[in-house]
Amino acid sequence: MTAVIEPIVGRYLKLQLDGRENRIYFEEAGEGIPLVCVHTAGADARQWRHLLNDEEVTRHFRVIAFDMPWHGKSFPPRGFEKDNYQLTTRAFMDAIRGFCAGLALDRPVFMGCSIGGRIVLDLARFHGREFRSLIGVQCSDHHVPWYDSSWMNRPDVHGGEVAAAVVSGMMAPQSPAWAVQETLWMYKQGGPGVFKGDLYFYGSEGDFREQAAQIDNAACPLYLLTGEYDYSATPEDTLRTAAKIPGAYVQVMKEVGHFPMSENPAQFRSYLMPVLQMIRERSA
Amino acid sequence: MHAPLPAMASLGSAERAQVENILRLPDLVNNNEPLVRRGQFVDLEFQLVVDSFPCFVTIAQGRVTKVHAGPLKMHSSAFVVRTSAAHWDKFWQRHPEPWWHDLFAMVKKGYATIDGDLHPFMCNLQYFKDVIASPRRTRA
């Protein structure tokens, strides 16, 4: 096999978030409309590796995927050893908006999955004019927990193994085994307590049911894509959310689950490309 | 490796079919070396219940050493997974439909329950998920 260097370039961005210095790792590829991507709870930006390598996308979009603080190659802020990490709505939005401002991006498109799909609703409601469009993958205005998240961070249970095992069932049986295992590998590498801390956003601050109807889709078009095998943010959840937002685009994706871009990139691509085409046409 | 068939005499055809899936676990699991290796620290007994019919599955160092189909009085197990024959049938399809593709999905939907000492279950979660799902491999 001939060695191949992928077009992805990785760099670090130092910025202040909540008065603390953060060193944010991001990867990018392509030129054109900035498309900022955020990963799911407990994982990292490697979930977007296939999109970053998609020449048909990067021909028109500058795809940028960053690791949230505490995730992947983004360290926690200094002094973190004293923190009890819990992702709040404000911290999540500040990180996304701070990152976009740090790179001086001109009204980027933002795409997030799971908690990243959920924060799309807050961004649309409160900061829609800063974005060209918002794509919520596995987005729901309300998340109902079905297990005790304390299992994710305790000394007598391997945090990485249990996190991966919990999310393994959220992927579709049709997803290729190699892609499923790569998706699980990211969970196995997560920092202690990080997945649990991310889920705080879902459980304690994630109820947006009363506010979804206040989103102005005309100000910033919203695109919602949900895999049919996701039982965390279900198709029913996404359709309910979309029904409250007149004009929002919604599509249930067949044969994918909670991690479409990572577990079955080809299948996800078939649903994403029409959305990106619509965004390009609006930007023309 | 399993109780004689008279223990299943009272079962209807739907229940019997699912119990027979469970009786295949020794062959399905023990011939899967990567799965056995992942369960190398597992030594316990758990139950899979079809409607109200219990099957006791004994694991030693990741291998299924015994499956007892039928009630046992005053017998304890580490944990119990319960659902109906109809739900087990849908769970064990080779390509199950949404909500039947994962035990936790079934629990969230209210189709199944998992009770007992969940510590060994959670410590070896992927192993147990794969053991319990292994009859899917035999479906067309």
Interface residues (C-beta under 8 A of the other chain):
Chain A: V144 W146 Y147 W151 D156 V157 H158 E161 V162 A164 A165 V166 S168 G169 M170 A172 P173 Q174 E228 Y229 Y231
Chain B: H95 P96 P98 W99 H101 D102 L103 F104 A105 V107 K108 K109 L118 H119 M122 C123 L125 Q126 K129
